[in-house]
Amino acid sequence: MTMEFSVEPTPTPTSPERLAEILAAPGFGRVFSDHMLTATWTHPDGWHDAQVRPYGPLSLDPATHIFHYGQAIFEGFKAYRQPDGGIATFRPEANGARFNRSAARLSLPELPVDDFVAASDALIRQDAAWVPSAGEASLYLRPFMVATEVGLGVHPAQEVTFLVIASPAGSYFASGSSQVSIWVSEDYTRAAPGGTGAAKCGGNYAASLVAQQEGIDNGCEQVLFLDAVERRWIEELGGMNLWAVRDDGTLITPELTGSILEGVTRDAMVLIAKELGHEVEERRIDIDDVRKGVDSGQISEVFACGTAAVIASVGTLKWRGGEVTLPADTPVASALRTALVDLQHGRRPDPYGWMHRVC
Ligand SMILES: *Cc1c(COP(=O)(O)O)cnc(C)c1O
């Protein structure tokens, strides 16, 4: 049975003038739409009380599980204004499937993918005016699930809340294409074999922040994590998957090991790269080979990919005691980015059936 949603419209919708102002320069994750979706799961009754209601604070008991044991997962995908004025999301089923894999790892209940998609659709329809139509802008959807059982006993929560919030998003980077600098973290790792690296959970992000700060202290914007066992194989950034381009046009990305987050953008890149005539290799990548390859010019581009930033080209790779610089010219990353963004905005055919029409 598909989830039924009740709708309680906000008594104080954002004025069209204010909304136009917000959508003209949305930034990322700063302003939220007028409504949110909430649904409750309890054992043994399952999911109930799904509602689209005014966006606003939650009132939670201080002993709520999430505050203490971090049992929480999230997702992120975008809704795009289409040339005919309608709205479509990019591969929400893929995010729904990943949400369930994350839920299983964090001992959270399953949410059928159909309900995950229907919930996001219901919020998008209610706040359709919040989907920007300019340039690369979109409405970022943030579905998440948190343990809301009250008490300090350690066990999988018997009460859980699912929410979806939405935030208009402009270009992630101010100039749209400026290169990022990356700090190679040699002291801290993000995920270990058997751990939660492949789950999209807040705990992974919490654990990455100290490395992120170390990167910032060393003049870098992002951090590259290596594998936890040998500290030798490239894994990914704190929130994006990594790619290298060889001078013969071959694209290389770390294979999924169980400690790497399986990005939907990464998956799309594999197919789009092949469509654009590139060979794609998914395999283990030695950080030393990357350092040497960039130095010798054998690696011509490095870029990261993820829903929020789409593709971020890497300009510098820095570590304790050294750094290498990449060319400012990034034809491969630029072509891949354009192909993906055009597909998402309906300006290019969608041979993969990736776009999901909402309205
Ligand atoms: C979300 C995320 C990504 C990117 O996934 P997309 O589905 O492409 O947005 C990559 N790495 C980590 C750790 C993530 O949390």
The ligand as an SDF file (V2000), in Angstrom:
LIG
                    3D

 15 15  0  0  0  0  0  0  0  0999 V2000
   26.1970   11.7990   -0.8980 C   0  0  0  0  0  0  0  0  0  0  0  0
   27.6310   11.4100   -0.9830 C   0  0  0  0  0  0  0  0  0  0  0  0
   28.3130   11.2930   -2.2080 C   0  0  0  0  0  0  0  0  0  0  0  0
   27.7050   11.6670   -3.5320 C   0  0  0  0  0  0  0  0  0  0  0  0
   26.5550   10.9370   -3.8370 O   0  0  0  0  0  0  0  0  0  0  0  0
   25.5290   11.4800   -4.9180 P   0  0  0  0  0  0  0  0  0  0  0  0
   24.4580   10.4540   -4.9120 O   0  0  0  0  0  0  0  0  0  0  0  0
   26.2550   11.5510   -6.1960 O   0  0  0  0  0  0  0  0  0  0  0  0
   25.0830   12.8170   -4.4390 O   0  0  0  0  0  0  0  0  0  0  0  0
   29.6380   10.8430   -2.1970 C   0  0  0  0  0  0  0  0  0  0  0  0
   30.2490   10.5590   -1.0400 N   0  0  0  0  0  0  0  0  0  0  0  0
   29.6370   10.6830    0.1520 C   0  0  0  0  0  0  0  0  0  0  0  0
   30.3890   10.3450    1.3800 C   0  0  0  0  0  0  0  0  0  0  0  0
   28.3080   11.1060    0.2180 C   0  0  0  0  0  0  0  0  0  0  0  0
   27.7230   11.2390    1.4050 O   0  0  0  0  0  0  0  0  0  0  0  0
  1  2  1  0
  2  3  1  0
  2 14  2  0
  3  4  1  0
  3 10  2  0
  4  5  1  0
  5  6  1  0
  6  7  2  0
  6  8  1  0
  6  9  1  0
 10 11  1  0
 11 12  2  0
 12 13  1  0
 12 14  1  0
 14 15  1  0
M  END
$$$$
